[in-house]
Amino acid sequence: MTVTDPLALRRTLGQFPTGVCIMTARLGDELLGMTMSSFNSLSLDPPLVLFSIDRKARGLPAWEAVESYAVHVLAENQQALSNRFARPGAKWQGVDYRPGHGGAPLLPGAAAVFECDAHARCDGGDHVLFLGRVRRFASHPERPPLVFAQGRYASLHQGEAAPSLWPLDIHY
């Protein structure tokens, strides 16, 4: 397969399982929210995370204007919330939240939450890369994460899990 077939490339990239996140922010009186799977850790010192937004996304200008945001690593029981924030429309109607760092809405029930300041933006081809500096975080290991692979949701709990390898001491 050559890279001239974007759909085939996308399907092949879908072989790589990812977590599912909802990014949230407040811009003035407007609440922003978006489902994505492009979230990654970038650096521990300083603590930086990374996500990307398609340049064609209608909400991109608002995300470029925010100074802080929250990244929610969804728990496996939050598929409906993921679907809600993946579509345009009344995402926030009936959704509980509390204000976090910089006013970013914090959603209950996530497997992990990272509260970040906007640190930098970079060109990423047809996407914009957002680098966030982590200011606060919370982990809930009792909540298994929601996974996305091969174009659908998946669970880590399909049989016996392998023992944890943490902490890993790998340096590339």
Beta strands, then each sheet from edge to edge (+ up, - down):
strand 1: 18-19
strand 2: 21-27
strand 3: 30-36
strand 4: 40-44
strand 5: 47-54
strand 6: 68-73
strand 7: 98-99
strand 8: 105-106
strand 9: 112-124
strand 10: 127-139
strand 11: 147-149
strand 12: 152-154
sheet 1: 1+ 11- 12+
sheet 2: 3+ 2- 6+ 9- 10+ 5- 4+
sheet 3: 7+ 8-
end
